[in-house]
Amino acid sequence: MNDYEIANIYKQFSPSIFRYMTYLVQHRQVAEDLTQEVFIRFVRTGDVHRTPVEIQAWLRKTARNIAFDYLRRKRLFEFIPFIPIHEKLVEHPFFELEEVRGLYIALGKLKPSYREVIIWRKIEELSIKETAEILSWNEEKVKNTLKRAIQALRKEMGGVHDE
Amino acid sequence: MMNEEKLFEQMRKLKQTDTEQNTSIQAITDATTRPIRNWVVSIIGTASIIAICLLTFYLVTLESNTPVTSSSENQTINKVYYFTNGNRDEHTFFEKWSPLYLHVGVVNDPKMLEQFQSFLQDMILRSKDDYYNSWYGNDFSAMDILIMYDDGSERRLKELSSSFFLDMKTDELFYIPSDNWLDFSREFFKNPNAAWGKIIGILLLFFAPFSMTLWFKRKFPIIKYREWSLNWTHHLLNYLAIVTILVGFSYWESNYGTFHIVVYTTIWLVYGACQVAYRLKKGEHMRSIQLTIINHIIGTVALVLCVF
């Protein structure tokens, strides 16, 4: 795969992966690192003959593995009593909106499985079937988990918003 | 007030800027398609690793020939080995392979050997009772001495206290009455490799971690800029820590005598562990953490060489 192909694939597929990483790990710079790692793995597989749909599915699944590896590692070392990481929220214009910032923070308080089902279904607007494939769940589980996740999110946000 | 759908729509707008995307693409390209092109950096890094291996091997295997057991006092001294063991247990005599020894040295300088021989000829036989009844017997860190003569024979002495020596073969106790013996012995028994150790240690300390870092930077461009800035800051902190440790070492040595190298190394390694823990806590890339660990191992070898 040459530089041009890498650039094309990155520009085409990275936005959703980057958003997924940012909202899941709740740290923009780490999300950038992890997104890069996903694409490095993709390039290293050397398989360039897949369709865009297959590429996207592969990237999403790999992103999930990498993100959860990171979260596991992070949880493992959270006991170390050092300076906590202060995430800078105002990194994008929309974070200046108080309500969006509130949603971002509330999302970060949910458990990872709730976070990712909301990301894929509500933010990325994937179908139930697509979400089920990425998460390796059945469609019923996606529906139920999303319902519970939305309830939990509303609770975290103070229950003031309606769908 | 926006409803949830509108909020999610806003969140969908998050994306990297063009500059950020291009930087990421460059990093991916570098990590996947480009070989290491800076051969100079690569060679320096490789040479540093080989140098560390050789120096470690040198430190571990220094002067480890097995001494033969015989004794002669009529031959010219060919060579003197000395072993600083830091304890007074007579059974550890010449167990230089034992970790109890702080260091092993060899003296080859003919003038020094000649002077040493004249001191040995002046030795006066003393009874052990006299020695043990004197105030000398306590609180002294002994040195073991192996004297090799031209004919291949040897003599083994254990320094029981300043100027008192026990001949390990004949079990006789000797006293060296010369007034300037203590001054001479300090010069005589200093580590002959100390100067080289310091030079190599300081060179290694300054150049090897830099080379290693540059090599990592080429090899693993995935490590982010913010992590590199932390790397360079840590280099600076490492140098300050080393300087502090060396100044502390000099002060302690000049005021209180020998202090165990393990203490300095432990301080350094604990400091390194704190750095690694801090980086893990910050969620840094594993390659960056590996680099910190490697640089601390280099620093450990350099520190040992400087203090040895």
Contacts between the chains, C-beta under 8 A, distances in Angstrom:
chain1	res1	chain2	res2	distance
A	1	B	32	7.8
A	1	B	33	7.7
A	2	B	33	7.7
A	3	B	25	7.9
A	3	B	29	5.1
A	3	B	33	6.9
A	6	B	25	6.3
A	6	B	28	5.9
A	6	B	29	5.7
A	6	B	32	7.4
A	6	B	33	7.7
A	7	B	25	4.9
A	7	B	29	7.9
A	10	B	21	6.8
A	10	B	24	6.6
A	10	B	25	5.1
A	10	B	28	6.7
A	11	B	21	6.4
A	11	B	25	7.8
A	14	B	16	7.0
A	14	B	21	6.9
A	14	B	24	7.2
A	15	B	15	4.9
A	15	B	16	7.4
A	18	B	14	7.6
A	18	B	15	6.8
A	18	B	16	5.8
A	19	B	11	7.5
A	19	B	12	7.3
A	19	B	14	5.3
A	19	B	15	7.4
A	22	B	14	6.3
A	23	B	11	7.1
A	27	B	283	7.1
A	29	B	224	6.6
A	29	B	226	6.5
A	30	B	283	5.5
A	32	B	16	7.1
A	32	B	20	6.9
A	32	B	24	6.5
A	32	B	224	7.4
A	33	B	222	7.1
A	33	B	224	6.0
A	33	B	285	6.2
A	35	B	24	6.9
A	36	B	24	5.2
A	36	B	27	5.6
A	36	B	28	5.7
A	36	B	31	7.8
A	36	B	222	6.0
A	37	B	222	6.9
A	39	B	24	7.7
A	39	B	28	5.0
A	40	B	28	5.4
A	40	B	31	5.2
A	40	B	32	5.7
A	40	B	222	6.7
A	43	B	28	6.4
A	43	B	32	4.3
A	43	B	33	7.6
A	44	B	32	5.9
A	70	B	283	7.2
A	73	B	280	7.9
A	73	B	283	7.7
A	74	B	283	5.7
A	77	B	277	7.6
A	77	B	280	4.5
A	77	B	281	5.8
A	78	B	281	7.9
A	80	B	277	5.0
A	80	B	278	8.0
A	80	B	280	6.8
A	80	B	281	4.9
A	82	B	277	6.6
A	82	B	278	5.3
A	82	B	281	4.4
A	83	B	278	7.8
A	83	B	281	7.6
A	85	B	281	7.7
A	85	B	282	6.4
A	85	B	283	7.0
A	92	B	13	7.7
A	92	B	14	5.5
A	94	B	10	4.7
A	94	B	11	7.0
A	94	B	13	5.6
A	94	B	14	6.8
A	97	B	2	8.0
A	97	B	10	6.6
A	99	B	1	6.9
A	99	B	2	5.4
A	99	B	7	5.9
A	100	B	7	5.8
A	100	B	10	4.8
A	100	B	11	6.5
A	103	B	4	8.0
A	103	B	7	4.8
A	103	B	8	7.9
A	103	B	11	6.8
A	104	B	11	7.2
A	122	B	4	7.7
A	122	B	8	4.7
A	123	B	8	5.3
A	123	B	11	5.2
A	123	B	12	5.6
A	124	B	12	7.4
A	125	B	12	7.7
A	150	B	4	7.9
A	160	B	1	7.3
A	161	B	1	7.5
A	161	B	2	7.8
A	161	B	3	5.8
A	161	B	4	4.9
A	161	B	7	7.4
A	162	B	3	6.0
A	162	B	4	7.2
A	163	B	3	7.1
A	163	B	4	5.2
A	163	B	5	7.0
